[in-house]
Amino acid sequence: MGSVYGKHIKVSIFGQSHAPAVGVVIDGLPAGFRPEMEALRAFMRRRQPGRTLLSTQRSEADLFEVLSGLAGGKLCGAPFAAVIRNRTTPG
């Protein structure tokens, strides 16, 4: 199964749930767009563990770290890359 999707905007995912991190690279986004980072953080909080009886028992915070693609809060034209580090991976 592939991990790269799209033609004009390419999305590549990497990592595993039991690896040091999972992440995404999005290529082809227009420079100058200001992503709503707080809306993205709110979306990520929806999947945090312990919020319901049905949620996972894992103890990750699901905080994302932007590695590239943003400058001054706007997309700069470089590929956007972000990771979520897994802090409780088996050693």
C-alpha positions in Angstrom: 0.0 0.0 0.0 1.4 3.4 -1.0 1.9 6.3 1.4 1.8 9.2 -1.2 -1.5 10.6 -2.4 -2.5 13.3 -4.9 -1.3 14.9 -8.1 -1.2 18.7 -7.7 -1.0 18.6 -3.9 0.9 15.6 -2.7 0.5 14.2 0.7 3.0 11.7 2.1 2.6 10.0 5.4 5.3 8.2 7.3 6.0 6.4 10.6 4.1 3.8 12.7 2.1 3.9 15.9 4.9 2.1 17.7 7.8 3.9 16.0 9.4 7.1 17.4 7.1 9.3 15.3 4.4 9.5 12.7 4.2 12.4 10.3 3.1 14.0 7.1 4.7 16.0 4.3 2.4 18.0 2.1 3.9 19.4 -1.1 2.2 21.9 -3.5 0.5 24.1 -1.0 0.3 27.8 -2.1 2.7 30.2 -0.4 1.0 33.0 1.7 -1.9 30.9 3.1 -2.2 31.2 6.9 -3.3 27.8 8.3 -5.5 27.9 11.4 -3.1 26.2 13.7 -5.5 26.4 16.7 -8.3 24.8 14.7 -5.8 22.0 13.9 -4.8 21.6 17.5 -8.5 21.5 18.5 -9.0 18.7 15.9 -6.1 16.8 17.3 -7.4 17.1 20.9 -10.6 15.3 19.7 -8.5 12.0 19.4 -6.6 12.3 22.7 -6.8 9.3 24.9 -9.1 9.2 28.0 -11.8 11.5 26.6 -14.4 8.8 26.5 -14.8 5.2 27.7 -14.3 4.0 24.1 -11.0 6.0 23.6 -7.7 4.3 23.4 -5.7 3.6 26.6 -2.5 4.9 25.1 -0.9 7.9 27.0 0.2 10.1 24.1 -0.6 13.8 24.0 -0.9 13.9 20.2 0.9 17.2 19.9 2.2 18.0 16.5 5.5 19.7 15.7 5.9 21.6 12.4 9.3 21.0 10.9 9.1 23.0 7.7 6.9 25.0 5.4 5.8 27.8 7.7 7.4 31.2 8.1 5.8 33.9 10.2 2.6 31.8 10.5 2.2 31.6 6.7 3.0 28.8 4.3 6.2 29.8 2.6 6.1 27.5 -0.5 8.4 24.8 0.9 6.9 21.4 1.6 4.9 21.5 4.8 6.2 18.8 7.2 4.9 17.9 10.7 5.5 15.1 13.1 3.7 13.7 16.2 6.4 12.1 18.4 5.5 8.9 20.2 6.8 9.2 23.7 5.7 5.7 24.9 7.2 3.5 22.2 8.6 0.1 23.3 12.2 0.4 24.0 
